[in-house]
Amino acid sequence: MAIVNCPKCTKRISSQHKVCPHCSLPLGDISDEERKRLEIERWKDKVYRATNFSYLALTSLIVGVLWWWMSGAGAWVMPPPIPAFVLIVMGVIGYLVGRGWLLWLRIGPGRPDHVRKRRF
């Protein structure tokens, strides 16, 4: 057993690995079933990242709204504080981008064929 660099991600891996644990690049002979499983895992990882991105943006939006509501003597002072306004705008834009990314992953061309038959 030797330590080699992956040809795609250049991270150090064992020479006995059939698939790079970092980037999922097939390094040896793998079956079609295992290739499909890896494709589904990569797709699920992308869906997981897009979902977390939209949750982070939603959290930013909520923090911005709470900051605006709790600033000053009364609630909802005008004009809103600059940091609260920035958090709200970033939250709205980030949430829309995250949900668009999720929609693209679920119906777009990058979705694995054998996952298309399932309903989410």
N, C-alpha and C positions, 0 to 999 in steps of 0.2 A: 504494500500500500504506500502510495506517495501522495504528497500534497501538490496539486497543480492549480493553475489559474483557469477559471471558466473563460471560454472564448468570447462570450457575449458581455458579461458584466465584470470580468477580470478579478472576481473575488476568489479567494483561496478555498478549494474544496478537495475532497478525497478523490483519488483516481478510480475508486470503486463505485462511485455514484453513477447511476444511469441517468439521473436528472439533476440539474443544478438546484440546490435547495433555496437559492436566493432569487433567481430569475426564471426558474422552471424550464430552462433550455434542455431538450433531450440530448444527452451526450452519448448514449449507447443505443442498442436495439431495445425498443419498448413496444409493447403490443398496442393495437388500436384501441383496446378498452382502456388501457392506462393513459394513452394520449388523450382520449376523450375526457377522462377523469381530470387530467391536468388542465385541459381547456376550461372545464366547468369550474375548477378551483380558481383559476385566474380571473374568470368572469365574476365569480362570487366575491373575490377580493376587490374588484373594481366597484361592484355594487355596494360593498361594505364601506369603501372609502367615500363614495358619493353620498351615501346616507349620513355618514358622520360629518361630512362637510356641510350638508344642509342643516344638521342639528346644531353644529357650531355657529352657523350663521343665524339660526333662529335664537340661540342663546344671546348672541350679540344684539339682536333686535330687542329682545326682552330686557336686557340690561340697560340699553339706551332709553327705552320707554320708561323704565323705573327711575333712571337717573333724572330724566326730564320731569317726571311726576313729583319726585321728592326734592327737587331743587327750589330754592326760594321759599317765601313764606306760604304761598298758596300752591295748589296743584296746577300743573299745566301753564306755567308762566310763558309769556311770549316776549321776545323771541326765545326759543329753546337754547340751553347751553350748547356751545360748540362741540364738546366731546360727546354729549348725548346725541346730538344731531348726526355726527359722524358715525357713531355706533348704529344708529337706526338705519342710515343710508347703506352702510356696509352690510348690515343684517338683511335688509330687503334684497339688495343685489345678490349677495351671496346665497340666500335661500332660493331665489329664482334660478341662479346658475346651477346650484346643487340639484334642484328638482328637474331642471332641463337635462342635466347630465344623467340622472337616474332614468328619465324617460328614454333618452337616447340608448342607454345600455339595455333597457328592457325591450325596445322595439326596433332598435337599429341593426345595422348589418354586422356588428361585432359580436352579437349574441350567438352562442353555439347552437348549431342546428338541432341537436338532440335535446336542448333545453326549450326550444320554441314550442314543443308540443305541450309543455306544462303551462298551467295558468297560475299567475301570481296574484 
